[in-house]
Amino acid sequence: MYIRIIGKILNRIKKPKQENLLEMLWPKNGKSSGTYKVLNKNYRLRQYNDSDRDKYFKLLELSEMGQCPLEYWKNYILPNGFFVIEHIDTGNIVGACFASHQSRERHKFAGNLGWLAVDPQHRGNKLGEILINAVVNRLQRAGYERIYLETHDFRLPALKIYLNTGWVPFFYTKGMVVRWQEIYKKLNLNFDTTQFPEISAYS
Ligand SMILES: CC(C)(COP(=O)(O)OP(=O)(O)OC[C@H]1O[C@@H](n2cnc3c(N)ncnc32)[C@H](O)[C@@H]1OP(=O)(O)O)[C@@H](O)C(=O)NCCC(=O)NCCS
């Protein structure tokens, strides 16, 4: 009993609750690089179907993504916007990401990239990048001019590939500037404020 309570307290200390998620925007006129062609022959990029459900949830578990409220998302995922990567030899789903319609106060009539995950055993094969490009292409083909994603400060590999693929930080509060500075530092990247003129609004 006491051990469980202490465990819960330690968990809270380890994972401070963050009030706002980080957000990133896809730049207007930004072109995704369409890296479909580099997909290794052991993998197949295709659309999710209902028979993938168990394998998809297994992938989310392995990737520590928590429970995806799929019934909710199914109302918003674009047709042909739910990409999965199947490992040919095992038939397992080893990567996934989807494009959805998600309007918010800050993002009117917007398209969203969400739930990117790659099986830890298959990382380092550019699967994340391929999924991101597939989702961005889908959102662009749908005509979205506002394209955004939400993420967390601790997701460094994801942040690295979002930056690699052309996404830019969205500084929607003053506190975001400091958080992004810290992330760039952790990723050994130069936080060049001249790249982000909108920051001047906070200085
Ligand atoms: C994000 C994710 C999909 C990337 O998988 P992947 O496509 O196989 O990517 P890689 O493992 O090759 O890593 C991507 C980049 O992060 C870098 N990276 C990996 N681990 C890192 C770490 N601990 N710290 C900093 N950078 C790291 C890699 O060097 C690579 O950058 P590079 O191509 O410039 O060298 C995978 O890590 C994942 O599923 N994470 C858990 C789920 C998650 O966080 N999803 C995002 C939700 S918003």
The ligand as an ORCA input file, in Angstrom:
! r2SCAN-3c Opt
* xyz 0 1
  C       9.986      9.516    -33.448
  C      10.245      8.144    -34.043
  C       9.057      7.779    -34.911
  C      11.513      8.224    -34.899
  O      11.862      6.943    -35.352
  P      12.818      6.793    -36.667
  O      12.120      7.362    -37.829
  O      13.244      5.408    -36.749
  O      13.980      7.810    -36.357
  P      15.441      7.548    -35.750
  O      15.396      6.605    -34.617
  O      16.305      7.185    -36.891
  O      15.817      8.968    -35.168
  C      15.419     10.167    -35.769
  C      16.411     11.236    -35.481
  O      16.492     11.458    -34.080
  C      17.833     11.349    -33.645
  N      17.794     10.763    -32.320
  C      17.507      9.489    -31.980
  N      17.526      9.353    -30.635
  C      17.811     10.578    -30.131
  C      17.974     11.097    -28.802
  N      17.808     10.326    -27.732
  N      18.262     12.390    -28.653
  C      18.407     13.196    -29.722
  N      18.260     12.785    -31.008
  C      17.977     11.479    -31.199
  C      18.513     10.470    -34.688
  O      19.922     10.691    -34.730
  C      17.821     10.925    -35.946
  O      18.325     12.167    -36.387
  P      19.239     12.266    -37.708
  O      18.470     11.565    -38.818
  O      19.386     13.743    -37.925
  O      20.522     11.569    -37.364
  C      10.473      7.072    -32.936
  O      11.562      7.477    -32.143
  C       9.255      6.869    -32.043
  O       8.336      6.120    -32.396
  N       9.245      7.508    -30.864
  C       8.201      7.310    -29.871
  C       6.891      7.910    -30.296
  C       6.961      9.411    -30.474
  O       7.624     10.120    -29.747
  N       6.198      9.886    -31.475
  C       6.074     11.292    -31.767
  C       4.786     11.777    -31.240
  S       4.616     13.534    -31.488
*
